[in-house]
C-alpha cells in the first residue's frame, strides 16, 4: 500500500532561497529511487513543504537512509529553524474516489 508523507521545512530568516535550491537539487536523485511515486516541493513565504508518495513503507525507509538525504544534510546545516516536521499520513478517501485522495 502506498505511503504518503508531508515534510515541512522551515528555513531561518534569510536562508529560504538557499534551502529551496538545496532541496530542488536532490529532487531528481529522489525521483530515481526505487519506490518513489511522488516527490514534489511546494513553498510559502516562510516554509517549504515536500509532498511525497512511496510505493511502500520499505521504500520510504530506504529513502530515509539513502544517499540523497545524506548528501543534503551539509547544505542545510545552520539554515533551518529546527528539524523538518515529517508526518506520515493515512488516507481517508471520501467523495469522488479520484479527487478524494492523493494516492494514485
MODELLER restraints for C-alpha pairs under 7 A, 6 or more apart:
rsr = mdl.restraints
at = mdl.atoms
rsr.add(forms.Gaussian(group=physical.xy_distance, feature=features.Distance(at['CA:1:A'], at['CA:55:A']), mean=6.54, stdev=0.5))
rsr.add(forms.Gaussian(group=physical.xy_distance, feature=features.Distance(at['CA:1:A'], at['CA:56:A']), mean=5.75, stdev=0.5))
rsr.add(forms.Gaussian(group=physical.xy_distance, feature=features.Distance(at['CA:2:A'], at['CA:53:A']), mean=6.55, stdev=0.5))
rsr.add(forms.Gaussian(group=physical.xy_distance, feature=features.Distance(at['CA:2:A'], at['CA:54:A']), mean=5.48, stdev=0.5))
rsr.add(forms.Gaussian(group=physical.xy_distance, feature=features.Distance(at['CA:2:A'], at['CA:55:A']), mean=4.46, stdev=0.5))
rsr.add(forms.Gaussian(group=physical.xy_distance, feature=features.Distance(at['CA:2:A'], at['CA:56:A']), mean=5.07, stdev=0.5))
rsr.add(forms.Gaussian(group=physical.xy_distance, feature=features.Distance(at['CA:2:A'], at['CA:103:A']), mean=6.65, stdev=0.5))
rsr.add(forms.Gaussian(group=physical.xy_distance, feature=features.Distance(at['CA:3:A'], at['CA:53:A']), mean=5.52, stdev=0.5))
rsr.add(forms.Gaussian(group=physical.xy_distance, feature=features.Distance(at['CA:3:A'], at['CA:54:A']), mean=5.04, stdev=0.5))
rsr.add(forms.Gaussian(group=physical.xy_distance, feature=features.Distance(at['CA:3:A'], at['CA:55:A']), mean=6.38, stdev=0.5))
rsr.add(forms.Gaussian(group=physical.xy_distance, feature=features.Distance(at['CA:3:A'], at['CA:56:A']), mean=5.75, stdev=0.5))
rsr.add(forms.Gaussian(group=physical.xy_distance, feature=features.Distance(at['CA:3:A'], at['CA:57:A']), mean=6.25, stdev=0.5))
rsr.add(forms.Gaussian(group=physical.xy_distance, feature=features.Distance(at['CA:4:A'], at['CA:52:A']), mean=5.62, stdev=0.5))
rsr.add(forms.Gaussian(group=physical.xy_distance, feature=features.Distance(at['CA:4:A'], at['CA:53:A']), mean=4.46, stdev=0.5))
rsr.add(forms.Gaussian(group=physical.xy_distance, feature=features.Distance(at['CA:4:A'], at['CA:54:A']), mean=6.47, stdev=0.5))
rsr.add(forms.Gaussian(group=physical.xy_distance, feature=features.Distance(at['CA:4:A'], at['CA:88:A']), mean=5.94, stdev=0.5))
rsr.add(forms.Gaussian(group=physical.xy_distance, feature=features.Distance(at['CA:4:A'], at['CA:89:A']), mean=5.44, stdev=0.5))
rsr.add(forms.Gaussian(group=physical.xy_distance, feature=features.Distance(at['CA:5:A'], at['CA:51:A']), mean=5.96, stdev=0.5))
rsr.add(forms.Gaussian(group=physical.xy_distance, feature=features.Distance(at['CA:5:A'], at['CA:52:A']), mean=4.95, stdev=0.5))
rsr.add(forms.Gaussian(group=physical.xy_distance, feature=features.Distance(at['CA:5:A'], at['CA:53:A']), mean=6.26, stdev=0.5))
rsr.add(forms.Gaussian(group=physical.xy_distance, feature=features.Distance(at['CA:5:A'], at['CA:86:A']), mean=6.94, stdev=0.5))
rsr.add(forms.Gaussian(group=physical.xy_distance, feature=features.Distance(at['CA:5:A'], at['CA:87:A']), mean=5.61, stdev=0.5))
rsr.add(forms.Gaussian(group=physical.xy_distance, feature=features.Distance(at['CA:5:A'], at['CA:88:A']), mean=4.49, stdev=0.5))
rsr.add(forms.Gaussian(group=physical.xy_distance, feature=features.Distance(at['CA:5:A'], at['CA:89:A']), mean=5.91, stdev=0.5))
rsr.add(forms.Gaussian(group=physical.xy_distance, feature=features.Distance(at['CA:6:A'], at['CA:49:A']), mean=6.81, stdev=0.5))
rsr.add(forms.Gaussian(group=physical.xy_distance, feature=features.Distance(at['CA:6:A'], at['CA:50:A']), mean=5.76, stdev=0.5))
rsr.add(forms.Gaussian(group=physical.xy_distance, feature=features.Distance(at['CA:6:A'], at['CA:51:A']), mean=4.77, stdev=0.5))
rsr.add(forms.Gaussian(group=physical.xy_distance, feature=features.Distance(at['CA:6:A'], at['CA:52:A']), mean=6.27, stdev=0.5))
rsr.add(forms.Gaussian(group=physical.xy_distance, feature=features.Distance(at['CA:6:A'], at['CA:86:A']), mean=5.89, stdev=0.5))
rsr.add(forms.Gaussian(group=physical.xy_distance, feature=features.Distance(at['CA:6:A'], at['CA:87:A']), mean=5.31, stdev=0.5))
rsr.add(forms.Gaussian(group=physical.xy_distance, feature=features.Distance(at['CA:6:A'], at['CA:88:A']), mean=6.62, stdev=0.5))
rsr.add(forms.Gaussian(group=physical.xy_distance, feature=features.Distance(at['CA:7:A'], at['CA:49:A']), mean=5.60, stdev=0.5))
rsr.add(forms.Gaussian(group=physical.xy_distance, feature=features.Distance(at['CA:7:A'], at['CA:50:A']), mean=5.09, stdev=0.5))
rsr.add(forms.Gaussian(group=physical.xy_distance, feature=features.Distance(at['CA:7:A'], at['CA:51:A']), mean=6.61, stdev=0.5))
rsr.add(forms.Gaussian(group=physical.xy_distance, feature=features.Distance(at['CA:7:A'], at['CA:84:A']), mean=6.24, stdev=0.5))
rsr.add(forms.Gaussian(group=physical.xy_distance, feature=features.Distance(at['CA:7:A'], at['CA:85:A']), mean=5.48, stdev=0.5))
rsr.add(forms.Gaussian(group=physical.xy_distance, feature=features.Distance(at['CA:7:A'], at['CA:86:A']), mean=4.24, stdev=0.5))
rsr.add(forms.Gaussian(group=physical.xy_distance, feature=features.Distance(at['CA:7:A'], at['CA:87:A']), mean=6.23, stdev=0.5))
rsr.add(forms.Gaussian(group=physical.xy_distance, feature=features.Distance(at['CA:8:A'], at['CA:47:A']), mean=6.84, stdev=0.5))
rsr.add(forms.Gaussian(group=physical.xy_distance, feature=features.Distance(at['CA:8:A'], at['CA:48:A']), mean=5.84, stdev=0.5))
rsr.add(forms.Gaussian(group=physical.xy_distance, feature=features.Distance(at['CA:8:A'], at['CA:49:A']), mean=4.49, stdev=0.5))
rsr.add(forms.Gaussian(group=physical.xy_distance, feature=features.Distance(at['CA:8:A'], at['CA:50:A']), mean=6.48, stdev=0.5))
rsr.add(forms.Gaussian(group=physical.xy_distance, feature=features.Distance(at['CA:8:A'], at['CA:84:A']), mean=5.56, stdev=0.5))
rsr.add(forms.Gaussian(group=physical.xy_distance, feature=features.Distance(at['CA:8:A'], at['CA:85:A']), mean=5.05, stdev=0.5))
rsr.add(forms.Gaussian(group=physical.xy_distance, feature=features.Distance(at['CA:8:A'], at['CA:86:A']), mean=6.45, stdev=0.5))
rsr.add(forms.Gaussian(group=physical.xy_distance, feature=features.Distance(at['CA:9:A'], at['CA:47:A']), mean=5.68, stdev=0.5))
rsr.add(forms.Gaussian(group=physical.xy_distance, feature=features.Distance(at['CA:9:A'], at['CA:48:A']), mean=5.12, stdev=0.5))
rsr.add(forms.Gaussian(group=physical.xy_distance, feature=features.Distance(at['CA:9:A'], at['CA:49:A']), mean=6.14, stdev=0.5))
rsr.add(forms.Gaussian(group=physical.xy_distance, feature=features.Distance(at['CA:9:A'], at['CA:84:A']), mean=4.79, stdev=0.5))
rsr.add(forms.Gaussian(group=physical.xy_distance, feature=features.Distance(at['CA:9:A'], at['CA:85:A']), mean=6.65, stdev=0.5))
rsr.add(forms.Gaussian(group=physical.xy_distance, feature=features.Distance(at['CA:10:A'], at['CA:46:A']), mean=6.52, stdev=0.5))
rsr.add(forms.Gaussian(group=physical.xy_distance, feature=features.Distance(at['CA:10:A'], at['CA:47:A']), mean=4.52, stdev=0.5))
rsr.add(forms.Gaussian(group=physical.xy_distance, feature=features.Distance(at['CA:10:A'], at['CA:48:A']), mean=6.41, stdev=0.5))
rsr.add(forms.Gaussian(group=physical.xy_distance, feature=features.Distance(at['CA:10:A'], at['CA:80:A']), mean=5.80, stdev=0.5))
rsr.add(forms.Gaussian(group=physical.xy_distance, feature=features.Distance(at['CA:10:A'], at['CA:81:A']), mean=5.67, stdev=0.5))
rsr.add(forms.Gaussian(group=physical.xy_distance, feature=features.Distance(at['CA:11:A'], at['CA:19:A']), mean=6.65, stdev=0.5))
rsr.add(forms.Gaussian(group=physical.xy_distance, feature=features.Distance(at['CA:11:A'], at['CA:47:A']), mean=6.39, stdev=0.5))
rsr.add(forms.Gaussian(group=physical.xy_distance, feature=features.Distance(at['CA:11:A'], at['CA:79:A']), mean=5.64, stdev=0.5))
rsr.add(forms.Gaussian(group=physical.xy_distance, feature=features.Distance(at['CA:11:A'], at['CA:80:A']), mean=4.19, stdev=0.5))
rsr.add(forms.Gaussian(group=physical.xy_distance, feature=features.Distance(at['CA:11:A'], at['CA:81:A']), mean=5.43, stdev=0.5))
rsr.add(forms.Gaussian(group=physical.xy_distance, feature=features.Distance(at['CA:12:A'], at['CA:79:A']), mean=5.63, stdev=0.5))
rsr.add(forms.Gaussian(group=physical.xy_distance, feature=features.Distance(at['CA:12:A'], at['CA:80:A']), mean=5.15, stdev=0.5))
rsr.add(forms.Gaussian(group=physical.xy_distance, feature=features.Distance(at['CA:12:A'], at['CA:81:A']), mean=4.93, stdev=0.5))
rsr.add(forms.Gaussian(group=physical.xy_distance, feature=features.Distance(at['CA:15:A'], at['CA:79:A']), mean=5.84, stdev=0.5))
rsr.add(forms.Gaussian(group=physical.xy_distance, feature=features.Distance(at['CA:19:A'], at['CA:76:A']), mean=6.37, stdev=0.5))
rsr.add(forms.Gaussian(group=physical.xy_distance, feature=features.Distance(at['CA:19:A'], at['CA:79:A']), mean=6.97, stdev=0.5))
rsr.add(forms.Gaussian(group=physical.xy_distance, feature=features.Distance(at['CA:22:A'], at['CA:72:A']), mean=6.87, stdev=0.5))
rsr.add(forms.Gaussian(group=physical.xy_distance, feature=features.Distance(at['CA:22:A'], at['CA:75:A']), mean=6.32, stdev=0.5))
rsr.add(forms.Gaussian(group=physical.xy_distance, feature=features.Distance(at['CA:26:A'], at['CA:68:A']), mean=6.02, stdev=0.5))
rsr.add(forms.Gaussian(group=physical.xy_distance, feature=features.Distance(at['CA:27:A'], at['CA:39:A']), mean=6.92, stdev=0.5))
rsr.add(forms.Gaussian(group=physical.xy_distance, feature=features.Distance(at['CA:29:A'], at['CA:68:A']), mean=6.18, stdev=0.5))
rsr.add(forms.Gaussian(group=physical.xy_distance, feature=features.Distance(at['CA:30:A'], at['CA:36:A']), mean=6.98, stdev=0.5))
rsr.add(forms.Gaussian(group=physical.xy_distance, feature=features.Distance(at['CA:30:A'], at['CA:68:A']), mean=6.43, stdev=0.5))
rsr.add(forms.Gaussian(group=physical.xy_distance, feature=features.Distance(at['CA:31:A'], at['CA:39:A']), mean=6.71, stdev=0.5))
rsr.add(forms.Gaussian(group=physical.xy_distance, feature=features.Distance(at['CA:34:A'], at['CA:59:A']), mean=6.63, stdev=0.5))
rsr.add(forms.Gaussian(group=physical.xy_distance, feature=features.Distance(at['CA:35:A'], at['CA:54:A']), mean=5.43, stdev=0.5))
rsr.add(forms.Gaussian(group=physical.xy_distance, feature=features.Distance(at['CA:35:A'], at['CA:55:A']), mean=4.77, stdev=0.5))
rsr.add(forms.Gaussian(group=physical.xy_distance, feature=features.Distance(at['CA:35:A'], at['CA:56:A']), mean=6.95, stdev=0.5))
rsr.add(forms.Gaussian(group=physical.xy_distance, feature=features.Distance(at['CA:35:A'], at['CA:59:A']), mean=5.19, stdev=0.5))
rsr.add(forms.Gaussian(group=physical.xy_distance, feature=features.Distance(at['CA:36:A'], at['CA:53:A']), mean=6.46, stdev=0.5))
rsr.add(forms.Gaussian(group=physical.xy_distance, feature=features.Distance(at['CA:36:A'], at['CA:54:A']), mean=4.92, stdev=0.5))
rsr.add(forms.Gaussian(group=physical.xy_distance, feature=features.Distance(at['CA:36:A'], at['CA:55:A']), mean=6.46, stdev=0.5))
rsr.add(forms.Gaussian(group=physical.xy_distance, feature=features.Distance(at['CA:37:A'], at['CA:53:A']), mean=5.26, stdev=0.5))
rsr.add(forms.Gaussian(group=physical.xy_distance, feature=features.Distance(at['CA:37:A'], at['CA:54:A']), mean=5.42, stdev=0.5))
rsr.add(forms.Gaussian(group=physical.xy_distance, feature=features.Distance(at['CA:37:A'], at['CA:55:A']), mean=6.45, stdev=0.5))
rsr.add(forms.Gaussian(group=physical.xy_distance, feature=features.Distance(at['CA:38:A'], at['CA:52:A']), mean=4.99, stdev=0.5))
rsr.add(forms.Gaussian(group=physical.xy_distance, feature=features.Distance(at['CA:38:A'], at['CA:53:A']), mean=4.70, stdev=0.5))
rsr.add(forms.Gaussian(group=physical.xy_distance, feature=features.Distance(at['CA:38:A'], at['CA:54:A']), mean=6.93, stdev=0.5))
rsr.add(forms.Gaussian(group=physical.xy_distance, feature=features.Distance(at['CA:39:A'], at['CA:50:A']), mean=6.66, stdev=0.5))
rsr.add(forms.Gaussian(group=physical.xy_distance, feature=features.Distance(at['CA:39:A'], at['CA:51:A']), mean=5.81, stdev=0.5))
rsr.add(forms.Gaussian(group=physical.xy_distance, feature=features.Distance(at['CA:39:A'], at['CA:52:A']), mean=4.47, stdev=0.5))
rsr.add(forms.Gaussian(group=physical.xy_distance, feature=features.Distance(at['CA:39:A'], at['CA:53:A']), mean=6.62, stdev=0.5))
rsr.add(forms.Gaussian(group=physical.xy_distance, feature=features.Distance(at['CA:40:A'], at['CA:50:A']), mean=5.55, stdev=0.5))
rsr.add(forms.Gaussian(group=physical.xy_distance, feature=features.Distance(at['CA:40:A'], at['CA:51:A']), mean=5.28, stdev=0.5))
rsr.add(forms.Gaussian(group=physical.xy_distance, feature=features.Distance(at['CA:40:A'], at['CA:52:A']), mean=6.45, stdev=0.5))
rsr.add(forms.Gaussian(group=physical.xy_distance, feature=features.Distance(at['CA:41:A'], at['CA:48:A']), mean=6.94, stdev=0.5))
rsr.add(forms.Gaussian(group=physical.xy_distance, feature=features.Distance(at['CA:41:A'], at['CA:49:A']), mean=5.79, stdev=0.5))
rsr.add(forms.Gaussian(group=physical.xy_distance, feature=features.Distance(at['CA:41:A'], at['CA:50:A']), mean=4.49, stdev=0.5))
rsr.add(forms.Gaussian(group=physical.xy_distance, feature=features.Distance(at['CA:41:A'], at['CA:51:A']), mean=6.46, stdev=0.5))
rsr.add(forms.Gaussian(group=physical.xy_distance, feature=features.Distance(at['CA:42:A'], at['CA:48:A']), mean=5.72, stdev=0.5))
rsr.add(forms.Gaussian(group=physical.xy_distance, feature=features.Distance(at['CA:42:A'], at['CA:49:A']), mean=5.06, stdev=0.5))
rsr.add(forms.Gaussian(group=physical.xy_distance, feature=features.Distance(at['CA:42:A'], at['CA:50:A']), mean=6.19, stdev=0.5))
rsr.add(forms.Gaussian(group=physical.xy_distance, feature=features.Distance(at['CA:43:A'], at['CA:49:A']), mean=5.83, stdev=0.5))
rsr.add(forms.Gaussian(group=physical.xy_distance, feature=features.Distance(at['CA:54:A'], at['CA:60:A']), mean=5.82, stdev=0.5))
rsr.add(forms.Gaussian(group=physical.xy_distance, feature=features.Distance(at['CA:91:A'], at['CA:101:A']), mean=6.58, stdev=0.5))
rsr.add(forms.Gaussian(group=physical.xy_distance, feature=features.Distance(at['CA:93:A'], at['CA:100:A']), mean=5.01, stdev=0.5))
rsr.add(forms.Gaussian(group=physical.xy_distance, feature=features.Distance(at['CA:93:A'], at['CA:101:A']), mean=5.32, stdev=0.5))
rsr.add(forms.Gaussian(group=physical.xy_distance, feature=features.Distance(at['CA:94:A'], at['CA:100:A']), mean=5.12, stdev=0.5))
